[in-house]
């Protein structure tokens, strides 16, 4: 029995975290320096990002008269027919940060807030129309949320531009039983490398960080509890079964000899 226990401990010591926790994502070393959440991130407006699908509606005379591109013969973007309240254009923010708009052509909107992009387009269209009025919407904004349990990850479509981390977690059903509320990683795409923030929502002091406004394609990852003992037992059970069988066979052989 003593030898069996020693063998069990030896196997356990050789088992790495990758073996016991193969589903653990977005691991960071112990000395990893996380980015700091600033006070302004809770007040920051949504900014247009790569691959955003933009719904663009344009009217003239400060929104009174319809500007109809559907019959203009322009092919710069897909257009819908006249709806009586404006012409809707669907266009994509490409990897160079530009969108393609009829008459104007390509224009860079990457990193702009919705209002800044609307004002920029209104300025451009003022060369062709009197009092242009532009309305923008992002129709495919989404955030990936992993709430701390296997199989519970969700891609959350965000309709409110000022959705916070707390609200995104609420959309995903909240933090799971196995999730660590004090270790929530917010991963934000940026160049040359992503920004990674650590958020602690286990106390009321973390409310400010929880009110950080999410951006397109953010990843919210709640670290799960390790459960090393149960995982180790599950991993080692087949080996222990074989060892036990060998010991029984050896015992029977020794008894038979005597």
Secondary structure, 3 states (H helix, E strand, C coil): CHHHHHHHHHHHHHCCHHHHCCCCCCCCCCCCCCECCCHHHHCCCCECCCCCEEEEEEEEHHHCEECCCCCCCCCCCEECCCCCCCEEEEEECCCCCEEEECCCEEEECCCCEHHHHHHHHHHHHCCCCCCCEEEEEECCCEEEEECCCCCCCEEEECCCCCCEHHHHHHHCCCCCCCEEEEEEEEEECCCCCCEEEEECCCCHHHHHHHCCECCCCCEEEEEECCCHHHHHHHHHHHHHHHHHHHHHHHHHHHHHHC
